Every structure is written in C-alpha cells, then in structure tokens.
Amino acid sequence: GSNGRLAGALLCVAWAGSGGAVGKMSGWEACDGKKLVRSSSGLRMVPEHHAARSPFGLDEPPWVPDKDCPRCMQCETKFDFITRKHHCRRCGKCFCDKCCSKKVPLPRMCFVDPVRQCAECALISQKETEFYDKQLKVLMNGATFSVARGTSEKSEMMVCRLSNNQRYLFLDGDSHYEIEIAQISTVQILTEGFTPGEKDIHTYTSLLESQHITEGGNTRATGMLLQYKVPGSEELTQMKFTASEDFNSNKKLSAAWLAAMHKAAKLLYESRDQ
C-alpha cells in the first residue's frame, strides 16, 4: 500500500505457449522476418513464422456477426441507416460510433496504425503504451546480475536481456543460457521496502495489490527468482538474480530492469485469459 508495506504474494505467471529451449542456439533470431498483412481490422506487421511471435502478443478477436448485433453493446442504441455499427479491434464487440470512436495504438496485435477501440479497450491499450515505449527497451538493453542456478550457492556475473523478438531471456557471462519466456512458470521479484518505524525488510512480492516498483518510490527491486521447465523434463529449474553490490555494476540500471520485468510479468499475468 501507500505506506510501503509489502504484499508478500507470489506472482504465478501463466506464460502461454509450448516448446522451449535452454542452452546453445544459433541463427534463429536472423530468421525473424516480418510481413505486412491486411485484415478487416487494418494493416498489421507480423512475424513471417507464427512460432516467432512475441509472448506479449494477442490474436485478433473474431468480430461479433452483424446479424447478432441489432443494438450497440454498450449503450444499446438501435442500429439503423443513420446509426452505423463499428467493431472494436481489441474485443471484437459491436458498438455505435459514440461508444467506439477512439483510435488507439495496439502493438500487442501488431497494428501499424492506431485502430478503433471501445472505451474500455482503449483504456487498457493506453496503459500498455508505456510498457511498449519504455519497459521493453529497458529489458532488451539488459542489465548485470549475480546469477545462481538451482539451489547452488555459487553465482556468476551475467548480463541478462530480453531477445529482440521478446521470446527469450539471454544470460551471458562465462556461461550462456537462453530461457524461453513460454517455459517460465513463476516470477518472484525480490524487493527492499521501508515500513514506518522499522529497518529495511526483504521479501518476495508480486506487488499486484500494492504500489508499483519505482526507482524513486519506497519499494525497490533488488533481485528476482525465475522457475522454468527445461526441455525433456517436467522438473522446474530455478534461477536467482541479485543486483550486485559491486560498485562497478550499475545498481540503478539493474533496479530499472527488474521493475520492467515486473511489469512484463504483470502484463502477461493479467492478460492470460484474454
């Protein structure tokens, strides 16, 4: 909440998808070509191969058939020759012009231009704009962490970044790992917060019910736990990321990366049923 108390809840993310890889790979990112396609909703720039689509992406919804929609699905105004019907590009429902007049960017469906959306969907899309404009760039630029795999106490300094197609986390140090986002089952953000009258406390929290992690707020991200499946095994593997205390590393950059990762996990968590 606003007083800095931490929720202490585990964020279990339903990262949709199947298949996965952790280990050496080569050349796959070079094959991630794009193609321009036209649908009834507008122009979209999509990956040539469906398997290369971003885990943050959403499929275009089927439109409610005109024959099943005699009235606006928001204000119930009856459609006629004067009151035309419009479909929201995000939910596919049918509205009058008054209830579906906003044209808002919808990068999760790869639209080239802003598209018509109902008021409710437009608000959701506008909230996602910051993630696409800022947080994705932070994740792709990467940050340095002390990384320990499994229950090992041994850690390694590694640069962690999101791949250009947003499908993998790349970890580079003396070792190299590529974790497919679709295979991540849980994300836990390690935070350091201030509670009035107490010293700093450390806990794992999703902050879903409390304030967002921000650099200037009284809750700071200091690390992360990931659990994911390794191909060929049903067992979950764990990795722990800790922002290094080494003065040579940029702790501010690491905290910003963790905050961006929190927003990415929250975005997928909240949209898993969409």
C-alpha positions in Angstrom: 0.0 0.0 0.0 0.9 3.7 0.1 2.7 3.3 3.5 5.3 0.9 1.9 4.0 -2.3 3.4 4.7 -5.2 1.1 2.1 -7.7 -0.2 4.4 -10.8 0.1 2.4 -12.6 -2.6 3.9 -15.0 -5.2 3.3 -14.0 -8.8 2.4 -17.1 -10.7 2.5 -16.2 -14.3 0.6 -18.2 -16.9 3.1 -17.7 -19.7 1.2 -19.2 -22.6 2.9 -21.4 -25.1 4.6 -24.7 -25.6 8.0 -26.0 -26.5 11.1 -24.4 -25.2 14.9 -24.3 -25.1 17.6 -23.5 -22.6 21.1 -23.8 -24.0 23.1 -23.0 -27.1 21.2 -21.8 -30.1 22.3 -20.1 -33.3 20.9 -18.1 -36.1 17.3 -18.2 -35.0 16.9 -14.5 -34.5 18.2 -13.8 -38.0 15.1 -15.7 -39.3 12.6 -13.5 -37.6 11.4 -11.7 -40.7 8.3 -9.6 -40.8 5.5 -9.4 -43.3 2.7 -6.9 -43.9 -0.8 -8.4 -43.8 -4.2 -6.8 -44.2 -7.2 -7.9 -42.2 -10.7 -6.4 -41.8 -9.3 -4.6 -38.8 -6.4 -2.9 -40.5 -2.7 -3.3 -41.6 -0.5 -5.5 -39.3 3.2 -6.1 -39.4 3.6 -9.7 -38.2 6.4 -12.3 -38.0 6.6 -14.5 -41.1 6.6 -17.6 -38.8 3.9 -18.0 -36.2 6.4 -19.7 -33.9 8.4 -16.4 -33.8 5.5 -14.3 -32.4 6.0 -12.4 -29.2 4.6 -13.9 -26.0 3.2 -10.4 -25.3 1.1 -10.6 -28.5 -2.6 -11.1 -28.7 -4.6 -12.7 -31.6 -7.2 -10.7 -33.4 -10.6 -11.5 -31.9 -13.4 -12.7 -34.1 -16.0 -10.0 -34.8 -19.5 -10.4 -33.4 -21.5 -11.0 -36.6 -23.6 -8.0 -37.7 -26.8 -10.2 -37.7 -26.2 -10.9 -34.0 -25.8 -7.2 -33.1 -29.0 -5.1 -33.6 -28.0 -2.7 -30.9 -24.9 -1.1 -29.5 -23.3 -3.5 -27.0 -22.6 -0.5 -24.7 -25.4 2.0 -24.8 -28.0 -0.3 -26.5 -28.7 2.3 -29.2 -30.5 0.6 -32.1 -28.6 0.5 -35.3 -30.2 1.9 -38.5 -29.2 3.7 -41.6 -28.0 6.7 -39.6 -26.5 5.0 -36.6 -23.8 2.7 -38.0 -22.2 -0.2 -36.2 -18.4 -0.4 -35.6 -16.3 -3.3 -34.3 -13.7 -2.8 -31.6 -10.4 -4.2 -32.9 -9.4 -5.4 -29.5 -12.5 -7.2 -28.2 -14.5 -7.7 -31.5 -17.7 -6.5 -30.0 -20.1 -4.2 -31.8 -20.7 -0.5 -30.9 -22.1 2.7 -32.2 -19.7 5.5 -33.2 -20.2 7.3 -29.9 -19.1 4.3 -27.9 -16.3 3.2 -30.3 -14.8 6.4 -31.7 -11.2 6.3 -30.2 -8.3 5.2 -32.4 -5.5 4.0 -30.2 -2.2 2.1 -30.9 -2.5 -1.6 -30.3 1.0 -3.0 -30.6 0.1 -6.3 -29.0 -1.8 -7.2 -32.2 1.0 -5.7 -34.4 -1.2 -3.0 -36.0 0.8 -0.5 -38.0 -1.6 2.4 -37.2 -3.9 3.3 -34.3 -7.1 1.3 -34.6 -10.7 1.9 -33.5 -11.4 0.6 -30.0 -14.3 0.8 -27.5 -13.7 3.0 -24.4 -12.9 0.1 -22.1 -10.4 -1.5 -24.5 -8.9 1.9 -25.4 -8.1 2.5 -21.7 -6.3 -0.9 -21.5 -4.3 -0.3 -24.6 -3.3 3.2 -23.5 -2.0 1.8 -20.2 0.1 -0.7 -22.2 1.7 2.1 -24.3 4.3 2.9 -21.5 5.4 -0.8 -21.4 6.0 -0.8 -25.2 7.5 2.6 -25.3 9.8 2.3 -22.2 9.9 -1.0 -20.4 10.5 -3.3 -23.4 13.5 -1.2 -24.4 14.9 -1.4 -20.9 14.5 -5.2 -21.0 16.2 -5.5 -24.4 19.1 -3.3 -23.4 19.8 -5.6 -20.5 21.4 -5.3 -17.0 24.1 -7.1 -15.0 23.2 -9.5 -12.1 24.8 -12.1 -9.9 23.1 -15.3 -11.1 22.8 -18.6 -9.2 21.2 -21.7 -10.8 19.1 -24.1 -8.8 20.0 -24.3 -5.1 23.7 -23.7 -5.7 25.4 -21.0 -3.6 27.8 -20.4 -6.4 26.9 -17.4 -8.5 28.2 -15.8 -11.7 28.1 -12.3 -13.0 25.9 -12.3 -16.1 24.3 -9.8 -18.4 20.6 -10.5 -18.8 18.5 -9.1 -21.6 15.3 -9.9 -23.5 15.7 -11.0 -27.1 14.7 -8.7 -29.9 11.7 -10.9 -30.7 10.8 -10.9 -27.0 10.7 -14.7 -26.8 13.8 -15.4 -24.8 15.9 -14.2 -21.9 19.6 -14.2 -22.8 22.1 -14.7 -20.0 25.7 -14.1 -20.9 28.8 -14.5 -18.7 31.3 -17.3 -18.6 28.3 -19.5 -19.2 25.4 -18.8 -21.6 21.7 -19.5 -21.2 18.6 -18.9 -23.3 15.4 -19.2 -21.4 12.2 -19.3 -23.4 9.6 -17.0 -21.9 6.9 -19.6 -22.7 8.6 -22.0 -20.4 8.8 -19.7 -17.3 6.2 -20.8 -14.8 6.7 -18.3 -12.0 8.4 -14.9 -11.4 9.2 -13.6 -8.0 10.6 -10.1 -7.5 12.8 -9.6 -4.5 12.2 -6.1 -3.0 13.5 -3.9 -0.3 11.0 -1.7 1.3 10.6 0.8 4.1 8.0 0.3 6.8 7.5 3.2 9.2 9.5 2.6 12.4 11.3 -0.4 11.0 14.6 -1.1 9.2 14.6 -2.3 5.6 12.9 -5.6 5.1 13.4 -8.1 2.3 10.6 -10.2 0.9 9.3 -11.8 -2.3 6.3 -9.9 -3.6 4.4 -9.5 -6.8 3.1 -6.1 -5.7 -0.1 -6.8 -7.5 -2.1 -5.3 -4.7 0.3 -2.6 -3.7 2.2 0.2 -5.5 4.4 -0.4 -8.5 8.1 -0.8 -8.1 9.7 2.5 -8.9 13.2 3.9 -8.6 12.0 6.9 -6.6 9.4 5.1 -4.5 9.8 3.5 -1.1 9.9 0.0 -2.6 12.9 -1.0 -4.6 13.6 -4.2 -6.7 16.8 -5.9 -5.7 16.5 -9.3 -7.3 14.4 -12.0 -8.9 13.6 -15.7 -8.8 12.6 -17.5 -12.0 11.3 -21.0 -12.3 11.1 -22.6 -15.7 11.0 -26.0 -17.4 14.0 -27.5 -19.2 13.1 -29.3 -22.5 12.7 -33.0 -21.9 11.9 -32.6 -18.2 8.9 -31.9 -16.1 11.1 -30.7 -13.3 11.2 -27.0 -12.6 14.7 -25.3 -12.7 15.3 -22.2 -10.6 17.5 -19.2 -11.2 18.1 -16.4 -8.7 19.1 -13.0 -9.9 20.7 -10.5 -7.4 21.6 -6.9 -8.2 25.3 -6.8 -7.4 26.7 -4.8 -4.5 29.9 -4.4 -6.6 30.4 -0.6 -7.2 31.4 -1.4 -10.8 28.0 -2.5 -11.7 25.1 -0.1 -12.3 22.6 -0.9 -9.5 20.2 1.8 -10.7 20.1 0.1 -14.2 19.6 -3.3 -12.6 16.7 -2.0 -10.5 15.1 -0.4 -13.6 15.4 -3.7 -15.4 13.8 -5.6 -12.6 11.0 -3.1 -12.4 10.4 -3.5 -16.2 10.5 -7.3 -15.8 7.8 -7.0 -13.0 5.6 -5.0 -15.4 6.2 -7.6 -18.2 5.2 -10.4 -15.8 2.2 -8.5 -14.6 1.1 -7.8 -18.1 1.2 -11.4 -19.0 -0.4 -12.4 -15.7 -3.4 -10.1 -16.2 -3.8 -10.9 -19.9 -3.6 -14.7 -19.7 -7.3 -15.1 -20.2 -7.6 -12.6 -23.0 
